[in-house]
Amino acid sequence: MVPVLDRPRIQLLIVISRRLIEGLLTAWAAVTLTFFALRIAGGDPVANLLSQGLATVEQAAALRQQLGLDRSLGSQYLVFLGNLLHGHFGQSLYTARPVGRIIFEQLPYTMALAISGLLIALVLGFSLGVLAAWRDRRLDGKTASFIANVSTALPVAFTGILILYLALRISIATGQPMASPGFFLPSIVLGIASMGPIGRVVQSGLRESLQSEYILAARARGIRNGFRLLWHAIRPALPPVISLVALEAAYLFSGTVVTETVFSRPGLGRLLVKSILEGDFPIAQALVVLAALFYTFSHILADLAAILLDPRRRRSG
């Protein structure tokens, strides 16, 4: 006997399939746009090698043929998609090393920075959001809301330079030489940049939840303001927070360009900037593909988590 799926499970599968198709189409659009933008706006990368004296005319001609740059743009695009489906990203124009190996070498630096920054953002963002909503009419709640709003408006470059300046002033005041920033100071910068949006979403969702009928009824039954009431109030506010955290995580893991540049750290962000400036488009293309796929699957996982927390999304998805 063939098992019959119940209606909620069918709706869940439909939502997941729709999200997967939308995500893959988005990733394809990002990759396609990057492919044509690099070739139309970036010029001929082999000509850049010639102008810098890094290749002879014969070597440039052979490289142009090897990369397929002597073909039409449409033909290059089809070859690119075919190689992409086989997981082949090509090799660097400057070092002739496999692009995948170059990215793999830089990935741990960005991973360490992104994970630490995201953890800081989650702790600070949730703390500010809960405090701002739970005590919204008191000074500490208003202060928490103000900090979340200000941190949202601060550019990452400004925060990074400010923290470097403060670290330098502390070093001068204490008479101790300023140590290398490592990943602690950059993590603080990333945490501050992401805590504001997280805090505002938590505050908005929790404030709305605290005014809902079932929370008012719980208070009428004598349940005091405490962890139990907070847990019941914060659960309905989690789905939009999860979606935002997925977006922030994708941004961090895809390469924190500004932070890695300000603190002179290796990583995917600096690698992307360098590859674009040098015209090393195989590396730039691969990084965009990686970022697009990370955004796609992080959002799919976030949608799944949100659906599990709020089954009503199965019908609205």
C-alpha positions in Angstrom: 0.0 0.0 0.0 1.4 3.4 -1.0 1.6 5.8 2.0 -0.4 9.0 1.6 1.3 12.2 2.6 -0.8 14.4 4.9 -1.6 17.9 3.7 0.8 19.8 6.0 3.7 17.7 4.8 2.8 18.3 1.1 2.6 22.0 1.8 6.0 21.9 3.4 7.5 20.1 0.4 6.0 22.6 -1.9 7.5 25.5 0.1 10.9 23.8 0.2 10.8 23.1 -3.6 9.8 26.7 -4.4 12.6 28.1 -2.2 15.1 25.8 -3.8 14.1 26.8 -7.3 14.1 30.5 -6.5 17.5 30.2 -4.8 19.1 28.4 -7.7 17.7 30.9 -10.2 19.1 33.8 -8.1 22.5 32.1 -7.9 22.4 31.6 -11.7 21.5 35.2 -12.3 24.3 36.4 -10.0 26.9 34.2 -11.7 25.7 35.2 -15.2 25.8 38.9 -14.4 29.3 38.6 -13.0 30.5 36.7 -16.0 29.4 39.3 -18.5 30.3 42.3 -16.3 33.9 41.1 -15.8 34.4 40.6 -19.5 32.6 43.7 -20.7 33.8 46.2 -18.1 37.1 44.6 -17.1 38.5 44.4 -20.6 40.9 41.8 -21.9 42.9 40.2 -18.9 45.5 38.9 -21.3 46.1 42.4 -22.5 46.7 43.4 -18.9 49.4 40.8 -18.6 51.1 42.1 -21.7 51.0 45.7 -20.4 52.6 44.7 -17.2 55.3 42.7 -19.0 54.2 39.4 -17.4 53.9 37.6 -20.7 55.3 37.7 -24.2 53.1 38.1 -27.3 53.4 34.4 -28.1 52.5 33.4 -24.5 49.5 35.8 -24.5 48.2 34.3 -27.7 48.5 30.8 -26.3 46.9 31.8 -23.1 44.0 33.5 -24.9 43.4 30.3 -26.9 43.7 28.2 -23.7 41.1 30.4 -21.9 38.8 30.4 -24.9 39.0 34.2 -25.2 39.3 33.9 -29.0 35.7 32.6 -29.1 32.5 34.6 -29.1 31.1 35.8 -25.7 28.2 33.4 -26.0 30.5 30.4 -26.6 32.6 31.4 -23.6 29.5 31.6 -21.4 28.4 28.1 -22.4 31.9 26.7 -21.7 31.9 28.5 -18.4 28.6 27.0 -17.3 29.8 23.5 -18.4 33.0 23.8 -16.4 31.0 25.2 -13.4 28.6 22.2 -13.4 31.7 19.9 -13.3 33.2 22.0 -10.4 36.1 23.3 -12.5 36.9 27.0 -11.9 40.0 27.2 -14.0 43.4 28.6 -12.9 44.7 32.0 -11.9 45.9 34.1 -14.8 48.9 35.3 -12.8 50.1 32.3 -10.8 48.6 29.5 -13.0 47.5 27.8 -9.8 44.1 26.1 -9.5 41.5 28.6 -8.4 39.9 26.1 -6.0 43.2 25.7 -4.1 43.7 29.4 -3.8 40.2 29.9 -2.4 40.7 26.9 0.0 43.8 28.5 1.4 42.1 31.8 2.2 38.9 30.2 3.5 40.0 29.4 7.0 40.9 33.1 7.7 37.4 34.3 6.7 35.7 31.4 8.5 37.4 32.2 11.8 36.6 35.9 11.5 33.0 35.3 10.4 32.2 32.8 13.1 33.6 35.0 15.9 31.9 38.1 14.5 28.5 36.3 14.1 28.7 35.0 17.7 29.4 38.5 19.0 26.5 39.9 16.9 24.1 37.3 18.2 24.9 37.8 21.8 24.9 41.6 21.6 22.0 41.8 19.2 19.7 39.6 21.2 20.6 41.3 24.5 19.9 44.8 23.0 16.6 43.7 21.4 15.3 41.9 24.4 16.2 44.7 26.7 14.7 47.3 24.4 11.4 45.5 24.1 11.1 44.2 27.7 11.9 47.5 29.3 10.9 49.9 26.5 9.6 52.6 28.7 12.6 52.7 31.0 16.0 54.3 30.6 18.0 51.1 30.1 15.5 49.9 27.4 15.6 53.2 25.6 19.4 53.2 25.8 19.5 49.7 24.3 17.2 50.8 21.4 19.4 53.8 20.8 22.6 51.7 20.6 21.0 49.3 18.2 19.8 52.1 15.9 23.2 53.9 16.0 25.2 50.7 15.3 23.0 50.0 12.3 23.9 53.4 10.8 27.7 53.1 11.4 29.7 52.1 8.3 32.0 49.2 8.8 35.1 51.2 7.7 34.3 53.9 10.2 33.9 51.4 13.1 37.1 49.6 12.1 39.2 52.8 12.0 37.7 54.0 15.2 38.6 50.7 17.0 42.1 50.8 15.6 42.5 54.4 16.9 41.2 53.5 20.4 43.5 50.5 20.5 46.4 52.8 19.6 45.5 55.3 22.2 45.3 52.6 24.9 48.7 51.3 23.8 50.2 54.8 24.1 48.5 55.4 27.5 49.7 52.1 29.0 53.2 52.3 27.4 52.7 48.9 25.8 53.4 48.3 22.2 50.3 47.7 20.1 50.0 44.1 19.3 48.8 42.7 16.0 44.9 43.0 15.7 44.7 39.2 15.0 41.0 38.4 14.6 39.7 39.8 17.9 39.4 43.4 16.9 38.1 42.6 13.4 35.5 40.3 15.1 34.4 43.2 17.3 33.9 45.4 14.2 31.8 42.7 12.4 29.8 42.0 15.6 29.0 45.7 16.0 28.0 46.0 12.3 25.6 43.0 12.6 24.2 43.5 16.1 22.2 46.5 15.2 19.9 44.9 12.6 19.5 41.8 14.7 18.7 43.9 17.8 16.1 45.9 15.9 14.3 42.8 14.5 14.3 41.1 17.9 12.9 44.3 19.5 10.2 44.7 16.9 9.1 41.1 17.0 9.2 40.8 20.8 7.3 44.0 21.3 4.6 42.8 19.0 4.5 39.4 20.7 4.3 41.0 24.2 1.1 42.8 23.1 -0.6 39.7 21.7 -3.7 38.2 23.3 -2.1 35.1 24.6 0.6 37.0 26.5 -1.9 39.4 27.9 -4.0 36.4 29.0 -0.9 34.7 30.6 -0.3 37.9 32.6 -3.9 38.0 33.6 -3.5 34.5 35.0 -0.8 35.7 37.2 2.3 34.7 35.3 4.9 37.3 36.2 7.5 38.8 34.0 10.3 36.2 34.0 12.1 33.7 31.8 9.1 31.6 31.3 7.0 34.4 29.9 9.9 35.7 27.9 10.4 32.4 26.2 6.8 32.1 25.2 6.8 35.7 23.9 10.1 35.4 22.0 9.2 32.2 20.1 6.8 33.9 17.6 9.4 36.6 17.0 12.2 34.1 16.0 11.4 33.4 12.3 12.2 36.9 11.0 15.3 36.9 13.2 16.5 33.6 11.8 16.1 34.9 8.2 18.1 38.0 9.1 20.8 36.0 10.8 21.0 33.8 7.7 21.5 36.9 5.6 24.2 38.3 8.0 26.0 34.9 8.1 26.0 34.7 4.3 27.5 38.2 4.2 30.2 37.3 6.7 31.1 34.0 5.3 31.2 35.2 1.7 34.1 37.5 2.5 34.3 40.6 4.7 35.9 42.9 2.2 36.1 46.1 4.2 37.1 44.6 7.5 39.9 42.4 6.0 41.1 45.5 4.1 41.2 47.8 7.1 42.9 45.3 9.3 45.2 44.0 6.5 44.0 40.4 7.1 44.1 37.6 4.5 40.7 36.1 3.5 38.2 35.8 0.7 37.3 39.5 0.8 40.8 40.8 0.1 41.2 38.0 -2.5 38.1 39.2 -4.3 39.2 42.9 -4.3 42.7 41.8 -5.5 41.4 39.6 -8.3 39.0 42.3 -9.6 41.8 45.0 -9.6 44.2 42.7 -11.3 41.7 41.4 -13.8 42.1 37.8 -12.6 38.5 36.9 -13.5 38.7 33.1 -12.9 39.2 33.8 -9.2 36.5 36.6 -9.1 34.0 34.4 -10.8 34.6 31.5 -8.4 34.2 33.7 -5.4 30.9 35.1 -6.7 29.7 31.5 -7.4 30.7 30.6 -3.8 28.9 33.6 -2.4 25.7 33.1 -4.4 25.5 29.4 -3.4 26.1 30.3 0.3 23.4 32.9 0.2 21.0 30.5 -1.5 21.4 27.5 0.8 21.7 29.7 4.0 18.3 31.2 3.1 16.8 27.7 2.4 18.0 26.5 5.8 16.6 29.7 7.5 13.2 29.1 5.8 13.1 25.5 7.0 13.9 26.6 10.6 11.3 29.4 10.4 8.6 26.9 9.1 9.4 24.5 11.9 9.0 27.3 14.5 5.9 28.8 12.8 3.8 26.2 10.8 1.6 29.0 9.5 4.4 29.8 7.1 3.6 26.6 5.2 0.4 28.1 4.0 1.8 31.6 3.4 5.0 30.4 1.7 
